[in-house]
Amino acid sequence: MPNNGFDGNVFPDVFCIEEIHCVRVDGGGYDCRVTLYHDRASISVEFAAAQRDPKLRRGRFVSVEWLPETISDHGAVRIGGLCVRDCAASGFNPFQSVPHSWCVDRHQIECARDLWDSSSQQLRKLLFETFWRGLHARHTIDGGGACER
């Protein structure tokens, strides 16, 4: 459940995964530490997972499964997990989640954000395929896509 236990105005519902590191722990499972980015908030989170989710990787859009109590551990907020979101989610502008490390010219991102907001659904699909994938591809080692098909 996104934003469980939090005021929805504090954190956005959808973030972009900027960095993700999962480490196998003794006894099985993984400890994951993730940097999430949105223009309104950039946060580090961590959670335990029984197995590694291949859908959780850089450039993916996710919602946070917040825990009822906020616990910070070594600079990261402990959460229940992350849910991959469809990049075509209605009402979500992906250009609100372009990390500064991907594009330092924020004027370009503002223009893309405005263009997205004023575009039809068909043009949004073209914008996403052209610009988001281009931004993401330059900053991904494996060249993987940023969106669930």
N, C-alpha and C positions, 0 to 999 in steps of 0.2 A: 504494500500500500504506500504510494508516494507521499512524502511529507507527513507521515504518521508522527504525531507528537510535536509537530512544528507548525508555526504560523506560515501558511502558504505564501505570504508576502516576503518572507525572509529569504527563502531559497526557491529557485525556479523548479518547475516540475521535470524539466529535461536538461541534461548536461551532455557534453561531449567528453569522451575519455581522451585525455591528453597523454597520459602515461599510465601503464599498468605493469605491475610486477607481482607474480605469484610464486611462492616458494613452498615446496613440499615439506610437510612437517612430520616428525616422528609419530608413528601410530596411524598414519594415513591422513589424507586431506591436504588442504592448502591454506596458507595465510596470504591474502591478497592486499596489496596497498595500491591505491589508484588515485591519480590526480584528475579531478573533474573540472571542466571549464564551462562557464557561461558568462556572458558580459556582466551579469549581476553578481556573480560569485565564482570564485575559484577555490576549491577546497580539496584537501587530502582526506581520503577515507580508507578504512581497512575493515576487512571482514574475513571470516573463516568460511571455507567451502569444502564440501565432501569430495568434489572432483572439479577439475579445471573446466571451465565453460569456454569452448573455442570461439563463441560469438562475442565474448568480452575481449575487445582489442582496441587499439588506438583508432580514433575517428568514429567509433560507434556512439550512437545516442542512447542514453540510459536514464532511467528514473531510479531514485534511491529508495530502498526499503529502510526507512528510518526506524530506529529502536525507540521505545517509549521514553528512555532517559538518554540524555546526551553524555557520552563518555569519550574523553579525549585521551589518546594514548600515543605518546611520542610525536605530538604534532598532527595526528590524524584522528578524525572522528570515527568511532566504532559504529558500524551500521549492520543491518541484517543481511544486506546483499544489494545487487544491482539487477535491474530488469532491462533487457534490451528493448528499445522502442523502435518502431517503424519510422523511417526517416520521412515518410509521407504523412505523418500524424497531422491531422487537421489543426490549424491554428499555430503550428510550431514553425518558426523561421530558423532554419539551420545556420544562418549567418549571424545569429545571436550567440553562437557557440564556437567561433573560430579563435583558437588560442593565439595569443600574441606571438608565440614561438613559431607559428605557421605563417603569419602575415603581420609585419610590424606597421604597415601602412593602413592605419585604422580608417582613413578616409575611403579607401577602396572597399573596405568591409561595410562601412556605413552606406555607400552607394549600392552595394549588392543587397544589403538588408532592405533598403527602400524599394529597390526594383522588385524584390521578392514580394513585398507587401502589396505592391500595386499590380501584380501579374495574375493572369489566369492560371488554373490548375495545370494546363498543358505547358505553358511557358515555365511554370515553377519546376516541372519535371525536367525540362531542358536545362534550366539554370542549375539545378542540382547536379545533373549528370556532367555538365560542362565545368562549372566552377568548383563545386564542393569536392568532387572526385579529383580534380586537378590539384587543389590545395592539399587534400589528404594524401594523394600519391607522392607528392614531393617530400612528405614527412613520415612515410611508412617504409620500413625496410622490406617487408614482404610484398608490398604493392597491393595488399588486400583491400577490398571494397569497404566503404564506410556505411553501407546500408544493407539491411536485410531485404532480400528479394521475395 
